[in-house]
């Protein structure tokens, strides 16, 4: 019996290590500095933009009087470092907003550390200073916009007389009434001085290279950080319609007045597709979830796994997504479909958690705890990992977790009933007791989540 237990422990240990290695390969593939340099390079005074020969754009650096850097997000400091390494003393100055602790040593670019996911006064002040920088730009200047996950919270400046607390209250009420993310973004863009293409308007007529590390499903450029440099198709009319739809009439008077003035033409609409503001703006998505999943697949194949990418666009309730993944593991073991063992199933995207308890955790840890409960009857040759590529999962210091068919039993051995912890949304506390947390620290990148299932 001891020998059998030892064999099981060794196999699971190997699989868990392999899962971590595959995850690390996915994260490394979307390293912001490398991602920038895949799309931006120099040849003497030539600035070459684009990855393939077919869509390459070449700019003459000598034609610009000044080069600025600006942006916001968890990965923006690393992106700025890559541009500084490429352009060096050609850079005039820069200013970026990053999450507290997500800094890099920079020579030409000033960093403002600010709140995420809840915006704070540092974010507002930093964004105001970025807008001042943009206002100073002219037709002879080149500006690099560096945008990554977290940019929507970090590039925050309410417009008119609206204050941050009022904007946050409207967002909370929209979430509580069941408004969709597109509806929430429509309101956000119309009460912001920075979102919905307004930074492009402020920077016009400067040339802008807009580099985006995508953290949104489908890589919609107007959704990444709420599109500060991309066209906005929504209108003030639609914003007011959303308030009517959800009967949100008791909102701050400043917000109501601003939206009404916009509808009546007293305030200019956000810039739309084809507007002059975008004539000299070049957009590039330099990193995305699918790129991370493809790198994970390559590593899994190197480790000897038959590998399948399900999708990079998976959304929905976390526990339901976990059950669907567990069902695939069961199918592989029983029938060898959709691929035969040794198998690696890979997926990405961003799920949601409906909070019913008071515990700690994030969507990746909740995914793993729900999956652990579903696979307890499977042979001890399954390992499941879910992790945030930024190294953060909810308000915790873990990226996610790694589980196997023995995880629930490990919980029972330390008086931690898995179902009770899941019901309390307390996956972090459970995995801290069982030793199943995935700890990476801040990775400096952010392209949503990576999920892995290994079956031997």
C-alpha positions as a Markdown table, in Angstrom:
| # | Residue | x | y | z |
|---|---|---|---|---|
| 1 | Unk | 0.0 | 0.0 | 0.0 |
| 2 | Unk | 2.8 | 2.4 | 0.9 |
| 3 | Unk | 4.4 | 1.7 | -2.5 |
| 4 | Unk | 1.2 | 2.4 | -4.3 |
| 5 | Unk | 0.7 | 5.6 | -2.4 |
| 6 | Unk | 4.3 | 6.6 | -3.3 |
| 7 | Unk | 3.7 | 5.9 | -7.0 |
| 8 | Unk | 0.5 | 8.1 | -6.9 |
| 9 | Unk | 2.2 | 10.9 | -5.1 |
| 10 | Unk | 5.1 | 10.8 | -7.5 |
| 11 | Unk | 2.8 | 10.9 | -10.6 |
| 12 | Unk | 0.7 | 13.7 | -9.2 |
| 13 | Unk | 3.7 | 15.6 | -8.1 |
| 14 | Unk | 5.1 | 15.3 | -11.6 |
| 15 | Unk | 1.9 | 16.4 | -13.2 |
| 16 | Unk | 1.5 | 19.4 | -10.9 |
| 17 | Unk | 5.0 | 20.5 | -11.7 |
| 18 | Unk | 4.3 | 20.1 | -15.5 |
| 19 | Unk | 1.1 | 22.2 | -15.1 |
| 20 | Unk | 3.1 | 25.0 | -13.5 |
| 21 | Unk | 5.7 | 24.8 | -16.2 |
| 22 | Unk | 3.1 | 25.1 | -18.9 |
| 23 | Unk | 1.5 | 28.0 | -17.1 |
| 24 | Unk | 4.8 | 29.8 | -16.8 |
| 25 | Unk | 5.4 | 29.3 | -20.5 |
| 26 | Unk | 2.1 | 31.0 | -21.3 |
| 27 | Unk | 3.0 | 34.0 | -19.1 |
| 28 | Unk | 6.5 | 34.3 | -20.5 |
| 29 | Unk | 5.0 | 34.4 | -24.0 |
| 30 | Unk | 3.2 | 37.6 | -23.2 |
| 31 | Unk | 6.1 | 39.3 | -21.4 |
| 32 | Unk | 5.4 | 43.0 | -22.1 |
| 33 | Unk | 8.9 | 44.0 | -23.1 |
| 34 | Unk | 9.2 | 41.1 | -25.6 |
| 35 | Unk | 5.7 | 41.8 | -26.9 |
| 36 | Unk | 6.5 | 45.5 | -27.6 |
| 37 | Unk | 9.7 | 44.5 | -29.4 |
| 38 | Unk | 7.8 | 42.1 | -31.7 |
| 39 | Unk | 5.8 | 45.0 | -33.0 |
| 40 | Unk | 8.1 | 48.0 | -32.7 |
| 41 | Unk | 11.7 | 48.0 | -33.9 |
| 42 | Unk | 14.2 | 50.5 | -35.3 |
| 43 | Unk | 16.6 | 50.6 | -38.3 |
| 44 | Unk | 18.7 | 53.7 | -37.8 |
| 45 | Unk | 16.2 | 56.6 | -37.9 |
| 46 | Unk | 13.4 | 54.4 | -39.2 |
| 47 | Unk | 10.7 | 53.3 | -36.7 |
| 48 | Unk | 9.1 | 50.1 | -38.0 |
| 49 | Unk | 5.7 | 49.2 | -36.7 |
| 50 | Unk | 3.8 | 45.9 | -37.2 |
| 51 | Unk | 4.7 | 42.2 | -37.0 |
| 52 | Unk | 4.2 | 41.0 | -40.6 |
| 53 | Unk | 5.7 | 42.5 | -43.8 |
| 54 | Unk | 2.2 | 43.0 | -45.2 |
| 55 | Unk | 1.0 | 45.4 | -42.6 |
| 56 | Unk | 4.3 | 47.2 | -41.7 |
| 57 | Unk | 4.3 | 50.9 | -41.2 |
| 58 | Unk | 7.6 | 52.9 | -41.3 |
| 59 | Unk | 8.0 | 56.3 | -39.7 |
| 60 | Unk | 10.9 | 58.6 | -39.9 |
| 61 | Unk | 12.0 | 59.5 | -36.4 |
| 62 | Unk | 13.9 | 62.5 | -37.6 |
| 63 | Unk | 10.6 | 64.2 | -38.6 |
| 64 | Unk | 9.5 | 64.5 | -35.0 |
| 65 | Unk | 10.5 | 67.3 | -32.7 |
| 66 | Unk | 9.6 | 65.4 | -29.5 |
| 67 | Unk | 8.7 | 61.8 | -28.5 |
| 68 | Unk | 6.4 | 61.2 | -25.5 |
| 69 | Unk | 5.4 | 58.1 | -23.6 |
| 70 | Unk | 2.1 | 57.8 | -21.7 |
| 71 | Unk | -0.4 | 55.2 | -20.6 |
| 72 | Unk | -1.8 | 53.1 | -17.9 |
| 73 | Unk | -2.1 | 49.5 | -16.7 |
| 74 | Unk | -0.5 | 46.7 | -14.8 |
| 75 | Unk | 2.0 | 46.0 | -17.6 |
| 76 | Unk | 2.7 | 49.6 | -18.7 |
| 77 | Unk | 5.9 | 50.1 | -16.8 |
| 78 | Unk | 7.5 | 47.1 | -18.6 |
| 79 | Unk | 6.1 | 48.3 | -21.9 |
| 80 | Unk | 7.7 | 51.7 | -21.3 |
| 81 | Unk | 11.0 | 50.1 | -20.5 |
| 82 | Unk | 11.0 | 48.4 | -23.9 |
| 83 | Unk | 10.3 | 51.7 | -25.7 |
| 84 | Unk | 13.1 | 53.4 | -23.7 |
| 85 | Unk | 15.5 | 50.6 | -24.6 |
| 86 | Unk | 14.6 | 51.0 | -28.3 |
| 87 | Unk | 14.6 | 54.8 | -28.5 |
| 88 | Unk | 16.8 | 56.0 | -25.6 |
| 89 | Unk | 17.7 | 59.7 | -25.7 |
| 90 | Unk | 15.2 | 60.4 | -28.5 |
| 91 | Unk | 12.5 | 60.3 | -25.8 |
| 92 | Unk | 11.6 | 63.7 | -24.5 |
| 93 | Unk | 9.6 | 62.6 | -21.5 |
| 94 | Unk | 6.8 | 60.2 | -20.3 |
| 95 | Unk | 4.2 | 59.7 | -17.7 |
| 96 | Unk | 2.3 | 56.4 | -16.8 |
| 97 | Unk | -0.1 | 55.2 | -14.2 |
| 98 | Unk | 0.5 | 51.7 | -12.8 |
| 99 | Unk | -0.9 | 49.6 | -10.0 |
| 100 | Unk | 0.9 | 50.0 | -6.6 |
| 101 | Unk | 4.0 | 47.8 | -6.7 |
| 102 | Unk | 4.0 | 47.3 | -10.5 |
| 103 | Unk | 6.9 | 49.5 | -11.2 |
| 104 | Unk | 10.1 | 49.2 | -13.3 |
| 105 | Unk | 13.3 | 51.3 | -13.3 |
| 106 | Unk | 12.8 | 53.9 | -16.0 |
| 107 | Unk | 15.0 | 56.8 | -17.1 |
| 108 | Unk | 12.7 | 59.1 | -19.1 |
| 109 | Unk | 9.3 | 58.2 | -17.9 |
| 110 | Unk | 7.7 | 59.2 | -14.6 |
| 111 | Unk | 5.6 | 56.6 | -12.8 |
| 112 | Unk | 2.5 | 57.3 | -10.8 |
| 113 | Unk | 1.4 | 54.4 | -8.6 |
| 114 | Unk | -2.4 | 54.3 | -8.2 |
| 115 | Unk | -5.3 | 52.2 | -7.0 |
| 116 | Unk | -6.6 | 49.1 | -8.8 |
| 117 | Unk | -9.3 | 47.7 | -9.1 |
| 118 | Unk | -10.7 | 50.6 | -7.1 |
| 119 | Unk | -9.5 | 54.0 | -8.6 |
| 120 | Unk | -8.1 | 56.5 | -6.1 |
| 121 | Unk | -6.9 | 60.1 | -6.1 |
| 122 | Unk | -3.5 | 59.2 | -7.4 |
| 123 | Unk | -5.1 | 57.7 | -10.5 |
| 124 | Unk | -7.2 | 60.9 | -11.0 |
| 125 | Unk | -4.2 | 63.2 | -10.5 |
| 126 | Unk | -1.9 | 61.1 | -12.7 |
| 127 | Unk | -4.5 | 61.0 | -15.5 |
| 128 | Unk | -5.0 | 64.8 | -15.3 |
| 129 | Unk | -1.2 | 65.2 | -15.7 |
| 130 | Unk | -1.2 | 62.8 | -18.7 |
| 131 | Unk | -4.0 | 64.8 | -20.3 |
| 132 | Unk | -1.9 | 68.0 | -19.8 |
| 133 | Unk | 1.0 | 66.2 | -21.6 |
| 134 | Unk | -1.3 | 65.3 | -24.5 |
| 135 | Unk | -2.6 | 68.9 | -24.7 |
| 136 | Unk | 1.0 | 70.1 | -25.1 |
| 137 | Unk | 1.6 | 67.8 | -28.1 |
| 138 | Unk | 1.5 | 69.2 | -31.6 |
| 139 | Unk | 1.7 | 67.9 | -35.2 |
| 140 | Unk | 5.4 | 67.5 | -35.1 |
| 141 | Unk | 5.4 | 65.2 | -32.0 |
| 142 | Unk | 5.2 | 61.4 | -31.7 |
| 143 | Unk | 3.4 | 59.8 | -28.8 |
| 144 | Unk | 3.4 | 56.2 | -27.6 |
| 145 | Unk | 0.2 | 55.2 | -25.9 |
| 146 | Unk | 0.9 | 52.1 | -23.7 |
| 147 | Unk | -2.2 | 50.4 | -22.6 |
| 148 | Unk | -2.7 | 47.1 | -20.6 |
| 149 | Unk | -5.1 | 45.4 | -18.3 |
| 150 | Unk | -6.1 | 47.6 | -15.4 |
| 151 | Unk | -5.9 | 50.7 | -17.5 |
| 152 | Unk | -9.6 | 51.5 | -17.1 |
| 153 | Unk | -9.2 | 51.9 | -13.4 |
| 154 | Unk | -5.8 | 53.6 | -13.6 |
| 155 | Unk | -6.6 | 56.1 | -16.4 |
| 156 | Unk | -9.5 | 57.7 | -14.6 |
| 157 | Unk | -10.7 | 61.4 | -14.6 |
| 158 | Unk | -14.3 | 62.2 | -14.5 |
| 159 | Unk | -15.4 | 65.1 | -16.7 |
| 160 | Unk | -17.3 | 68.3 | -16.0 |
| 161 | Unk | -18.0 | 68.7 | -12.2 |
| 162 | Unk | -18.4 | 65.0 | -11.6 |
| 163 | Unk | -16.3 | 63.6 | -8.8 |
| 164 | Unk | -14.8 | 60.1 | -8.6 |
| 165 | Unk | -17.1 | 59.0 | -5.8 |
| 166 | Unk | -20.1 | 59.8 | -8.0 |
| 167 | Unk | -18.7 | 57.9 | -10.9 |
| 168 | Unk | -18.0 | 54.9 | -8.6 |
| 169 | Unk | -21.5 | 55.1 | -7.2 |
| 170 | Unk | -23.1 | 55.0 | -10.6 |
| 171 | Unk | -20.9 | 52.0 | -11.5 |
| 172 | Unk | -21.9 | 50.1 | -8.4 |
| 173 | Unk | -25.6 | 50.8 | -9.1 |
| 174 | Unk | -25.2 | 49.6 | -12.7 |
| 175 | Unk | -23.6 | 46.4 | -11.5 |
| 176 | Unk | -26.2 | 45.8 | -8.9 |
| 177 | Unk | -29.1 | 46.2 | -11.3 |
| 178 | Unk | -27.6 | 43.7 | -13.8 |
| 179 | Unk | -26.4 | 46.0 | -16.5 |
| 180 | Unk | -24.0 | 44.3 | -19.0 |
| 181 | Unk | -20.4 | 45.3 | -19.4 |
| 182 | Unk | -21.1 | 47.1 | -22.7 |
| 183 | Unk | -23.8 | 49.1 | -21.1 |
| 184 | Unk | -21.5 | 50.0 | -18.1 |
| 185 | Unk | -18.8 | 51.1 | -20.6 |
| 186 | Unk | -21.2 | 53.3 | -22.5 |
| 187 | Unk | -21.9 | 55.2 | -19.3 |
| 188 | Unk | -18.2 | 55.3 | -18.3 |
| 189 | Unk | -17.1 | 56.7 | -21.6 |
| 190 | Unk | -19.6 | 59.5 | -21.5 |
| 191 | Unk | -18.7 | 60.7 | -18.0 |
| 192 | Unk | -14.9 | 60.5 | -18.5 |
| 193 | Unk | -12.4 | 63.0 | -19.7 |
| 194 | Unk | -10.0 | 60.2 | -20.9 |
| 195 | Unk | -12.0 | 57.2 | -22.2 |
| 196 | Unk | -13.9 | 56.6 | -25.4 |
| 197 | Unk | -11.3 | 58.1 | -27.7 |
| 198 | Unk | -11.0 | 61.4 | -25.8 |
| 199 | Unk | -7.3 | 61.0 | -25.3 |
| 200 | Unk | -6.9 | 60.8 | -29.0 |
| 201 | Unk | -8.9 | 64.0 | -29.3 |
| 202 | Unk | -6.7 | 65.7 | -26.8 |
| 203 | Unk | -3.5 | 64.5 | -28.5 |
| 204 | Unk | -4.6 | 65.5 | -32.0 |
| 205 | Unk | -2.8 | 66.3 | -34.3 |
| 206 | Unk | 0.2 | 64.5 | -33.0 |
| 207 | Unk | 1.1 | 61.0 | -34.3 |
| 208 | Unk | 0.1 | 58.2 | -31.9 |
| 209 | Unk | 1.3 | 54.6 | -31.7 |
| 210 | Unk | -1.3 | 52.9 | -29.6 |
| 211 | Unk | 0.1 | 49.6 | -28.2 |
| 212 | Unk | -2.4 | 47.5 | -26.3 |
| 213 | Unk | -1.8 | 44.3 | -24.2 |
| 214 | Unk | -5.4 | 42.9 | -24.3 |
| 215 | Unk | -7.1 | 41.7 | -21.2 |
| 216 | Unk | -10.6 | 41.5 | -22.7 |
| 217 | Unk | -12.5 | 38.6 | -24.3 |
| 218 | Unk | -12.4 | 39.0 | -28.1 |
| 219 | Unk | -9.6 | 41.7 | -28.0 |
| 220 | Unk | -12.1 | 44.5 | -28.6 |
| 221 | Unk | -9.9 | 47.6 | -28.9 |
| 222 | Unk | -12.7 | 50.0 | -27.7 |
| 223 | Unk | -13.1 | 47.9 | -24.5 |
| 224 | Unk | -9.4 | 47.6 | -23.6 |
| 225 | Unk | -9.0 | 50.2 | -20.8 |
| 226 | Unk | -12.3 | 51.7 | -22.2 |
| 227 | Unk | -10.5 | 52.8 | -25.4 |
| 228 | Unk | -8.8 | 56.1 | -24.6 |
| 229 | Unk | -7.3 | 56.2 | -28.2 |
| 230 | Unk | -10.0 | 54.2 | -30.1 |
| 231 | Unk | -13.3 | 55.4 | -31.7 |
| 232 | Unk | -16.4 | 55.1 | -29.6 |
| 233 | Unk | -19.6 | 54.1 | -31.3 |
| 234 | Unk | -21.9 | 54.7 | -28.4 |
| 235 | Unk | -23.8 | 58.0 | -27.8 |
| 236 | Unk | -25.2 | 60.2 | -25.1 |
| 237 | Unk | -28.6 | 59.1 | -26.2 |
| 238 | Unk | -27.7 | 55.4 | -25.5 |
| 239 | Unk | -26.3 | 56.3 | -22.1 |
| 240 | Unk | -29.6 | 58.0 | -21.1 |
| 241 | Unk | -31.5 | 55.0 | -22.5 |
| 242 | Unk | -29.6 | 52.7 | -20.3 |
| 243 | Unk | -30.5 | 54.8 | -17.2 |
| 244 | Unk | -34.1 | 54.6 | -18.3 |
| 245 | Unk | -33.9 | 50.8 | -18.9 |
| 246 | Unk | -32.8 | 50.1 | -15.4 |
| 247 | Unk | -34.9 | 52.9 | -13.8 |
| 248 | Unk | -31.7 | 54.7 | -12.5 |
| 249 | Unk | -33.2 | 58.1 | -12.2 |
| 250 | Unk | -32.0 | 59.0 | -8.7 |
| 251 | Unk | -28.4 | 59.5 | -9.7 |
| 252 | Unk | -26.1 | 62.5 | -8.9 |
| 253 | Unk | -27.3 | 65.7 | -10.5 |
| 254 | Unk | -23.9 | 66.4 | -12.0 |
| 255 | Unk | -24.0 | 63.1 | -14.0 |
| 256 | Unk | -27.6 | 63.7 | -15.1 |
| 257 | Unk | -26.8 | 67.3 | -16.2 |
| 258 | Unk | -23.7 | 66.2 | -18.1 |
| 259 | Unk | -25.4 | 63.4 | -20.0 |
| 260 | Unk | -28.4 | 65.7 | -20.8 |
| 261 | Unk | -26.2 | 68.5 | -22.0 |
| 262 | Unk | -24.4 | 65.9 | -24.2 |
| 263 | Unk | -27.7 | 64.7 | -25.6 |
| 264 | Unk | -28.8 | 68.3 | -26.4 |
| 265 | Unk | -25.5 | 69.1 | -28.2 |
| 266 | Unk | -24.1 | 71.4 | -25.5 |
| 267 | Unk | -21.1 | 69.0 | -25.1 |
| 268 | Unk | -19.3 | 67.4 | -28.0 |
| 269 | Unk | -19.9 | 63.7 | -28.6 |
| 270 | Unk | -17.0 | 61.2 | -28.2 |
| 271 | Unk | -15.1 | 60.8 | -31.4 |
| 272 | Unk | -16.6 | 58.2 | -33.8 |
| 273 | Unk | -15.0 | 55.9 | -36.4 |
| 274 | Unk | -13.6 | 57.9 | -39.3 |
| 275 | Unk | -13.1 | 61.1 | -37.2 |
| 276 | Unk | -10.0 | 63.3 | -37.9 |
| 277 | Unk | -8.7 | 62.5 | -34.4 |
| 278 | Unk | -7.7 | 59.0 | -35.6 |
| 279 | Unk | -6.0 | 59.8 | -38.9 |
| 280 | Unk | -2.6 | 59.5 | -37.4 |
| 281 | Unk | -3.2 | 56.9 | -34.8 |
| 282 | Unk | -1.7 | 53.4 | -35.3 |
| 283 | Unk | -3.3 | 50.6 | -33.3 |
| 284 | Unk | -1.6 | 47.4 | -32.4 |
| 285 | Unk | -2.6 | 44.6 | -30.0 |
| 286 | Unk | 0.8 | 43.3 | -29.0 |
| 287 | Unk | -0.3 | 40.5 | -26.6 |
| 288 | Unk | -3.5 | 38.6 | -26.0 |
| 289 | Unk | -4.9 | 35.5 | -24.3 |
| 290 | Unk | -4.7 | 33.3 | -27.4 |
| 291 | Unk | -0.9 | 34.0 | -27.7 |
| 292 | Unk | -0.5 | 32.8 | -24.2 |
| 293 | Unk | -2.6 | 29.7 | -24.9 |
| 294 | Unk | -0.6 | 28.9 | -28.0 |
| 295 | Unk | 2.7 | 29.1 | -26.0 |
| 296 | Unk | 1.1 | 26.8 | -23.4 |
| 297 | Unk | 0.2 | 24.3 | -26.1 |
| 298 | Unk | 3.8 | 24.3 | -27.4 |
| 299 | Unk | 5.2 | 23.6 | -23.9 |
| 300 | Unk | 2.6 | 20.8 | -23.3 |
| 301 | Unk | 3.6 | 19.2 | -26.6 |
| 302 | Unk | 7.2 | 19.3 | -25.6 |
| 303 | Unk | 6.3 | 17.5 | -22.3 |
| 304 | Unk | 4.6 | 14.7 | -24.3 |
| 305 | Unk | 1.0 | 15.7 | -24.1 |
| 306 | Unk | -1.7 | 15.4 | -26.8 |
| 307 | Unk | -2.9 | 19.0 | -26.6 |
| 308 | Unk | -6.1 | 20.9 | -27.4 |
| 309 | Unk | -7.0 | 24.6 | -27.0 |
| 310 | Unk | -10.7 | 24.8 | -26.3 |
| 311 | Unk | -11.1 | 28.6 | -26.5 |
| 312 | Unk | -9.6 | 31.9 | -25.4 |
| 313 | Unk | -13.0 | 33.4 | -25.1 |
| 314 | Unk | -14.7 | 31.5 | -22.2 |
| 315 | Unk | -16.9 | 33.5 | -20.0 |
| 316 | Unk | -19.7 | 32.7 | -17.6 |
| 317 | Unk | -20.2 | 31.7 | -13.9 |
| 318 | Unk | -17.0 | 30.3 | -12.6 |
| 319 | Unk | -18.4 | 27.2 | -10.9 |
| 320 | Unk | -20.4 | 26.2 | -14.1 |
| 321 | Unk | -17.3 | 26.6 | -16.2 |
| 322 | Unk | -15.4 | 24.4 | -13.8 |
| 323 | Unk | -18.0 | 21.7 | -14.0 |
| 324 | Unk | -17.8 | 21.8 | -17.8 |
| 325 | Unk | -14.0 | 21.4 | -17.7 |
| 326 | Unk | -14.3 | 18.5 | -15.2 |
| 327 | Unk | -16.7 | 16.8 | -17.5 |
| 328 | Unk | -14.1 | 16.9 | -20.3 |
| 329 | Unk | -11.6 | 15.3 | -17.9 |
| 330 | Unk | -14.1 | 12.5 | -17.2 |
| 331 | Unk | -14.7 | 12.0 | -20.9 |
| 332 | Unk | -11.0 | 11.7 | -21.7 |
| 333 | Unk | -10.6 | 9.0 | -19.0 |
| 334 | Unk | -13.7 | 7.1 | -20.1 |
| 335 | Unk | -13.7 | 7.3 | -23.9 |
| 336 | Unk | -10.5 | 9.1 | -25.0 |
| 337 | Unk | -12.5 | 12.0 | -26.4 |
| 338 | Unk | -11.8 | 14.7 | -27.4 |
| 339 | Unk | -8.1 | 13.6 | -27.2 |
| 340 | Unk | -6.5 | 10.5 | -25.7 |
| 341 | Unk | -4.2 | 10.5 | -22.7 |
| 342 | Unk | -1.7 | 11.8 | -22.0 |
| 343 | Unk | -3.9 | 14.8 | -22.6 |
| 344 | Unk | -3.7 | 18.5 | -22.0 |
| 345 | Unk | -6.8 | 20.7 | -22.4 |
| 346 | Unk | -6.1 | 24.5 | -22.4 |
| 347 | Unk | -8.6 | 27.3 | -22.2 |
| 348 | Unk | -8.6 | 31.0 | -21.4 |
| 349 | Unk | -10.9 | 34.0 | -21.0 |
| 350 | Unk | -12.4 | 35.5 | -17.9 |
| 351 | Unk | -15.2 | 34.1 | -15.8 |
| 352 | Unk | -17.3 | 35.7 | -13.1 |
| 353 | Unk | -18.1 | 34.8 | -9.5 |
| 354 | Unk | -21.4 | 35.4 | -7.9 |
| 355 | Unk | -20.6 | 36.3 | -4.3 |
| 356 | Unk | -22.7 | 34.6 | -1.7 |
| 357 | Unk | -20.2 | 34.3 | 1.2 |
| 358 | Unk | -17.7 | 36.4 | 3.1 |
| 359 | Unk | -14.5 | 34.5 | 2.3 |
| 360 | Unk | -11.4 | 35.4 | 0.3 |
| 361 | Unk | -10.4 | 34.2 | -3.2 |
| 362 | Unk | -10.7 | 35.0 | -6.8 |
| 363 | Unk | -12.3 | 33.4 | -9.9 |
| 364 | Unk | -9.3 | 31.1 | -10.5 |
| 365 | Unk | -9.2 | 29.7 | -7.0 |
| 366 | Unk | -13.0 | 29.3 | -7.1 |
| 367 | Unk | -12.7 | 27.5 | -10.4 |
| 368 | Unk | -10.2 | 25.1 | -8.9 |
| 369 | Unk | -12.1 | 24.4 | -5.8 |
| 370 | Unk | -15.3 | 23.7 | -7.7 |
| 371 | Unk | -13.3 | 21.4 | -10.1 |
| 372 | Unk | -11.7 | 19.6 | -7.1 |
| 373 | Unk | -15.1 | 18.7 | -5.8 |
| 374 | Unk | -16.1 | 17.3 | -9.2 |
| 375 | Unk | -13.0 | 15.1 | -9.7 |
| 376 | Unk | -12.8 | 13.4 | -6.3 |
| 377 | Unk | -13.9 | 10.0 | -7.8 |
| 378 | Unk | -11.5 | 10.1 | -10.7 |
| 379 | Unk | -8.2 | 8.2 | -10.7 |
| 380 | Unk | -5.3 | 10.1 | -9.3 |
| 381 | Unk | -3.9 | 11.0 | -12.7 |
| 382 | Unk | -5.6 | 14.3 | -13.2 |
| 383 | Unk | -4.2 | 17.8 | -12.4 |
| 384 | Unk | -6.1 | 21.1 | -13.0 |
| 385 | Unk | -4.6 | 24.6 | -12.8 |
| 386 | Unk | -6.3 | 27.9 | -13.2 |
| 387 | Unk | -4.3 | 31.1 | -12.9 |
| 388 | Unk | -4.4 | 34.8 | -13.6 |
| 389 | Unk | -1.6 | 35.8 | -16.0 |
| 390 | Unk | -0.9 | 38.9 | -13.9 |
| 391 | Unk | -0.2 | 36.9 | -10.8 |
| 392 | Unk | -3.2 | 38.3 | -9.0 |
| 393 | Unk | -6.5 | 36.5 | -8.3 |
| 394 | Unk | -9.0 | 38.6 | -6.5 |
| 395 | Unk | -7.9 | 40.4 | -3.4 |
| 396 | Unk | -5.2 | 37.8 | -2.6 |
| 397 | Unk | -1.5 | 37.2 | -3.1 |
| 398 | Unk | -2.1 | 34.1 | -5.2 |
| 399 | Unk | -2.4 | 33.7 | -9.0 |
| 400 | Unk | -4.8 | 30.8 | -8.6 |
| 401 | Unk | -4.4 | 27.1 | -7.6 |
| 402 | Unk | -3.5 | 23.6 | -8.7 |
| 403 | Unk | -5.7 | 20.7 | -7.7 |
| 404 | Unk | -6.0 | 17.0 | -8.2 |
| 405 | Unk | -8.4 | 14.2 | -7.2 |
| 406 | Unk | -6.9 | 14.1 | -3.7 |
| 407 | Unk | -7.3 | 17.8 | -3.0 |
| 408 | Unk | -10.6 | 17.4 | -1.2 |
| 409 | Unk | -9.2 | 14.6 | 1.0 |
| 410 | Unk | -6.3 | 16.9 | 1.9 |
| 411 | Unk | -8.8 | 19.4 | 3.1 |
| 412 | Unk | -10.6 | 16.9 | 5.2 |
| 413 | Unk | -7.4 | 15.9 | 6.8 |
| 414 | Unk | -6.9 | 19.5 | 8.1 |
| 415 | Unk | -10.6 | 20.0 | 9.0 |
| 416 | Unk | -11.4 | 22.1 | 5.9 |
| 417 | Unk | -14.6 | 20.8 | 4.2 |
| 418 | Unk | -14.3 | 21.8 | 0.6 |
| 419 | Unk | -18.0 | 22.4 | 0.0 |
| 420 | Unk | -18.3 | 24.6 | 3.0 |
| 421 | Unk | -15.4 | 26.8 | 1.9 |
| 422 | Unk | -16.8 | 27.0 | -1.7 |
| 423 | Unk | -20.2 | 28.1 | -0.4 |
| 424 | Unk | -18.5 | 30.9 | 1.5 |
| 425 | Unk | -16.4 | 31.9 | -1.5 |
| 426 | Unk | -13.4 | 31.2 | 0.6 |
| 427 | Unk | -11.2 | 29.2 | -1.7 |
| 428 | Unk | -8.0 | 31.0 | -0.7 |
| 429 | Unk | -8.3 | 29.9 | 2.9 |
| 430 | Unk | -9.0 | 26.3 | 1.8 |
| 431 | Unk | -6.0 | 26.2 | -0.5 |
| 432 | Unk | -3.7 | 27.8 | 2.0 |
| 433 | Unk | -4.5 | 24.9 | 4.3 |
| 434 | Unk | -4.0 | 22.2 | 1.7 |
| 435 | Unk | -0.9 | 23.8 | 0.1 |
| 436 | Unk | -2.5 | 24.1 | -3.4 |
| 437 | Unk | -2.1 | 27.8 | -4.0 |
| 438 | Unk | -0.4 | 28.9 | -7.2 |
| 439 | Unk | 2.0 | 31.6 | -6.1 |
| 440 | Unk | 3.9 | 33.6 | -8.8 |
| 441 | Unk | 4.0 | 37.1 | -7.5 |
| 442 | Unk | 3.3 | 40.0 | -9.9 |
| 443 | Unk | 4.2 | 38.9 | -13.4 |
| 444 | Unk | 4.2 | 42.3 | -15.0 |
| 445 | Unk | 1.7 | 41.2 | -17.7 |
| 446 | Unk | -2.0 | 40.7 | -17.9 |
| 447 | Unk | -4.0 | 38.8 | -20.6 |
| 448 | Unk | -6.8 | 37.4 | -18.5 |
| 449 | Unk | -6.6 | 33.7 | -17.2 |
| 450 | Unk | -5.1 | 30.4 | -18.3 |
| 451 | Unk | -6.7 | 27.1 | -17.4 |
| 452 | Unk | -5.0 | 23.7 | -17.8 |
| 453 | Unk | -6.2 | 20.1 | -17.4 |
| 454 | Unk | -3.7 | 17.3 | -17.5 |
| 455 | Unk | -4.8 | 13.7 | -17.7 |
| 456 | Unk | -2.4 | 10.8 | -17.8 |
